[in-house]
């Protein structure tokens, strides 16, 4: 009974089939579980149910999952020695057996991003010549992954991908681009790429060479059988199959024979329509045998290694050789007795009806592998029984019965079948382990490529961070220079403020600078001491709004007049003595002196008011 986890996994496969048309039920289950578990681990999901919910909520996860399940690991001239053997053994045989001018069709099943399709194109073009290649060759590349097929159709590959392509072939068949190399356009027309699901789509027919390298190993045994049958149907005669190093075809000797087993090159078995074997020569005639001495004939019959019995036309035992007498407990007194009264007529097998059939049809009747458990013997015997009508001048004169002991051969065959079964099982286990190992290698290579890509991205990010760090360092240096300049300016400003404060304190007991709106711009420390208002409280405030002991009613009009009419400000307050009160509430009469606050061009933009307390 399936566990809950297995049911959830099956439901996930059903979802992939119903929503996206990808049927993975024929793929190896362990591989699927391992690849899906990797996605779940990346997404921090606990079970298949959660992952199914995520797929329904986020359809873009399908793309990432298929990229993980459809391992597109390939390359130009992958397994160089295998391609060399293909060039030495298969291509010449294919060209020799193909009539001149007839088209040559090649199918690359599971072509991924197309490197092997372009590889076989280069191999054929080198052997045939470019002109013959253009005129005769069609190469079909199919895969389940539309994204990979798009790369294959473009035919543009980075320099790193072309590392295994010899330099002379690269210069002959590829054109340089800014971002890599592109396969020649005039030869690219002979290559056709399309989507094909090996588990259910019809195969491409009349193919002379079929490449399915490291494709079968992803499918379970049952699906492999179906795909191999389709490959056999797709291939013409002669047709060649090129597999990956993990695929053996051990159970398909009736469909393919190895051309080079180590390199996984196979040829389609030609169906047998007739028997070409010559008949066994006959070295004597019936008249020659009849002319022999009777004693020689009888001795030869009696000494024969096969038990033989002859029944005459009347149904009586006419003859039994020594082997038959020993085997069936017959003696000379039984000669002449009705055959049906003898035990041998029904044991080890019913012979009476068989004799009647041979007499009626006038043809031999064969009984294969008749088993006989003889009394007193621990082992059973196995016999092939032949019942042959005996004719003389066209007249039936009797029936010959031959018992050929095949016990030893049956035992050997049984042992051979058992040994073959064990060997086949061992081969299947080895094949499965080899495919698992190759699948793991594919996954490791895919992971390694992902790590290389990640490493390149990290390197690029590191370079960007290094550039940003240098930019920040440069900005920091500029800020440091600005900070140093500001510090110097601050020191200068402090010195100027100290000087200005000293000047202001030297002008009078209290100094106030007003702007054009009679708002306080400078409030000296003497003014703070006189009226108890701090500079930060007075700054920006209108002089008339300050609550201090300075009589402002007679003063403010004079100040406004000094700003508006442009007259001498000293005349505005000439002889003016204000009865002020200090911060302690004591009388502090004071005099006021005014000056205009001017800009560099002489414009008036405020007043400087200097006040001195009169001493009594």
C-alpha angles and dihedrals in degrees: 000000000000118000124237091255092053091049091051090049091051090048089053091053090049089052091053091050097046098042103034105018095241111136108197096167090103093053123095107278096215091055092049092048091050095049095045091047088056091056091046091051090051091051093043093239123154106207145007092262091062091047091050090052090050092052091053092049098040111036092181088071088071089069093051091046094051090048086056097044097042098060104202099195112150141124146183114288091357108193094015095203091056091052089049091055090048088054093047101041113018107035096051091046091048093050093044094052095043114084115243112270095017115127120256116217124199128185124196106194114199093014095166108189093356105253093129092048091057090043094057088045090057092046093052093043090053092050098041103030125250095269093052090045091055093048101043114021130088118176121192120199117192135178141156095237113084091191092056091045090055089057090048093050091051091054093202117133134179120247091251091058091054094055093109094049111098112246094242092053091046091053092045101045105026133065119211119244134179092259100035137300132318126209113248112278095218090057095036089073090070091061121081123188126195145150117269129168107211091201096062115358122095114261124244106262135223093026119168097193125023122191118195102156116181090344103108092054091073092061129077121248097266093050091046089057091052093047093047090052089053091049090052090051092047095053121086123217112296095028131161131209123205115196135178124267092261096057122084112169090216094156097047104068089130090061106032137025122199121256090181111356095189091056092040096242115151138177126215113253112244111235113248110240099164142012112254095185116118117237119256109267118250115224102184145032135226091253090053091054092046090054092056117103112273092233092058092049094049093045091049091050094047094047095047116126092225120075107246130185127183122204116194126226091269092057097253127131104262102171142003124179125222093265091054093046091052094044099045101028094247125157136188091267089066091064107105095025119121108271092224090063092060123090091231089067091072105016129098084008137356103266103168095079091042091053090050089051092050091048092048097045095034087221136107121270119208125205113191128209100352108187118218124186101201118205115253094017121102095209127064123233127227121206139183106217122204121190109194126181112230115220131190116190088341094307123117108241100167149319127265120212119197124191111197112192107225096164093116093046091047090051091047091047091049090049090045092050090049091048091046090049091051091044091048090048090049090048091049091050090047090046091049092048091046091050091046089051092048091047089051089048089051090050091047091050090048090048090047090053090048089050090049089051090047090048091052090049090049090048090051091047090048090052090049090049090048090051091049090048091054090047090050090048090052091047089048091053090050091049089049090053090048091048091051090050091048091049090052090047090048091053090049090047091050089050091049091047090050090049093046090048089051091050092047092050090049094053097066149312092288128013125190125180116204130193126221091282091050091250117149112261098164127024112184126217088247089060089050091052093045099049105016096239116130120230093244089054094050100041112108093006122124110254090229091056097057116107098222136130093260117112101234101174095080093034106050096059090052091050092051090048091052089055099043107040096040092227124147105290091214090064090054092064100024109148092358114150116181123206097223129175121219127224091274091056095251123134113266110177110196143178125232127218120189132200131177118251104223136187123229090271091052099255116147114239102158150344135265110214117195117189127191124189115232115232119219 
